[in-house]
Amino acid sequence: MILYDARFALIKREKWPFSPPFKSTGDCPPSALLRPSMTLSLQDIERIAHLARIEISAGEAADVRVKLDAIFAMINELNAVDTTGIVPMSHAQDMTMPLRDDAVTEPDMRARYQPLAPLTEDGLYLVPRVVE
């Protein structure tokens, strides 16, 4: 089982400021491998803003830090839920979309449109080359 945590894509450093929240173990549920919480420092926020080429003041960085901490807290709450044995769903409700029959519904108008085109050959429209 391989677990990936997107938080590591945010900050690229030679030394990590925290230990990885996962281990390479057998059939352990992901919720048991994650750390309880993660916080970013103001330096981390400023580095992320620099990488994103966003100018940010110290006050804005503090506000962003509070918001990101709230997001990480919510993610940790979701990760704490034991989902062992639950099948992933593609939709919130168990339903399928109705499909229509694959049938031609419009008449063939090629004979009508071909004479209007500037260039045609063997029933195909000829266009100038755009990409060399």
Backbone hydrogen bonds, N-H to C=O, Kabsch-Sander energy under -0.5 kcal/mol:
donor,donor_aa,acceptor,acceptor_aa,energy
6,A,4,Y,-0.5
8,F,5,D,-1.7
9,A,6,A,-1.4
10,L,6,A,-0.5
10,L,7,R,-1.0
11,I,7,R,-0.7
13,R,11,I,-0.7
25,T,23,K,-1.4
32,A,29,P,-1.4
33,L,29,P,-0.6
33,L,30,P,-1.3
34,L,30,P,-1.2
45,I,41,S,-2.0
46,E,42,L,-2.5
47,R,43,Q,-2.3
48,I,44,D,-2.5
49,A,45,I,-2.5
50,H,46,E,-2.2
51,L,47,R,-2.6
52,A,48,I,-2.0
53,R,50,H,-1.1
54,I,49,A,-3.2
61,A,57,S,-2.4
62,A,58,A,-1.9
63,D,59,G,-1.9
64,V,60,E,-2.7
65,R,61,A,-2.3
66,V,62,A,-2.1
67,K,63,D,-2.2
68,L,64,V,-2.8
69,D,65,R,-2.5
70,A,66,V,-1.9
71,I,67,K,-2.0
72,F,68,L,-2.8
73,A,69,D,-2.2
74,M,70,A,-2.1
75,I,71,I,-2.4
76,N,72,F,-2.3
77,E,73,A,-1.9
78,L,74,M,-2.2
79,N,75,I,-2.6
80,A,76,N,-1.3
81,V,77,E,-0.5
81,V,78,L,-1.0
83,T,81,V,-0.7
86,I,83,T,-1.9
87,V,85,G,-0.5
95,M,93,Q,-1.7
103,A,101,D,-1.6
109,M,107,P,-0.6
112,R,109,M,-0.6
113,Y,109,M,-2.0
114,Q,110,R,-2.8
116,L,113,Y,-0.8
117,A,113,Y,-0.7
117,A,114,Q,-1.1
121,E,124,L,-2.2
124,L,121,E,-1.8
126,L,119,L,-2.3
